[in-house]
Amino acid sequence: MRVGAAWAVAVDWVRERMSADPGVRGAFFSGSTVGLAVWQAEGGRDWRHGDG
């Protein structure tokens, strides 16, 4: 799974929880996925798939 796809799943999950639980106000991303998602969004190649 690409980082962008994983982020989309996480965003959907948080939105669902926010609508059901007023105590949930959001989430944050941390670690290497932050830089990797930006890199992929800017046209970087994913080395795991042999394209770069």
BADONU-664339 format. One line per 8 residues: for each residue x, z, y of C-alpha. Coordinates in steps of 0.1 Angstrom, whole numbers, plus 5000, padded with zeros to 4 digits. Example, Ala and Ser with C-alpha at 12.3 -4.5 7.8 and 13.67 -1.06 7.14 Angstrom:
residues 2
5123/5078/4955 ~ 5137/5071/4989
end
This chain:
residues 52
5000/5000/5000 ~ 5013/4991/5034 ~ 5015/5019/5060 ~ 4989/5002/5083 ~ 4964/5002/5054 ~ 4972/5038/5046 ~ 4966/5047/5083 ~ 4933/5029/5083
4922/5050/5053 ~ 4933/5082/5070 ~ 4915/5073/5102 ~ 4883/5066/5083 ~ 4886/5100/5065 ~ 4892/5119/5097 ~ 4862/5102/5114 ~ 4839/5111/5085
4851/5147/5086 ~ 4847/5149/5124 ~ 4811/5138/5122 ~ 4803/5163/5095 ~ 4824/5193/5108 ~ 4826/5201/5145 ~ 4858/5222/5137 ~ 4877/5190/5128
4890/5176/5161 ~ 4915/5150/5148 ~ 4948/5146/5129 ~ 4984/5135/5135 ~ 5009/5114/5117 ~ 5044/5124/5112 ~ 5075/5115/5093 ~ 5090/5081/5085
5055/5064/5083 ~ 5053/5065/5121 ~ 5083/5043/5127 ~ 5075/5021/5097 ~ 5040/5013/5108 ~ 5053/5002/5142 ~ 5080/4981/5126 ~ 5055/4964/5103
5031/4958/5132 ~ 5058/4941/5151 ~ 5064/4916/5123 ~ 5090/4936/5102 ~ 5093/4926/5065 ~ 5086/4950/5037 ~ 5117/4952/5016 ~ 5097/4965/4986
5080/4932/4982 ~ 5112/4912/4982 ~ 5104/4894/5015 ~ 5133/4908/5036
end
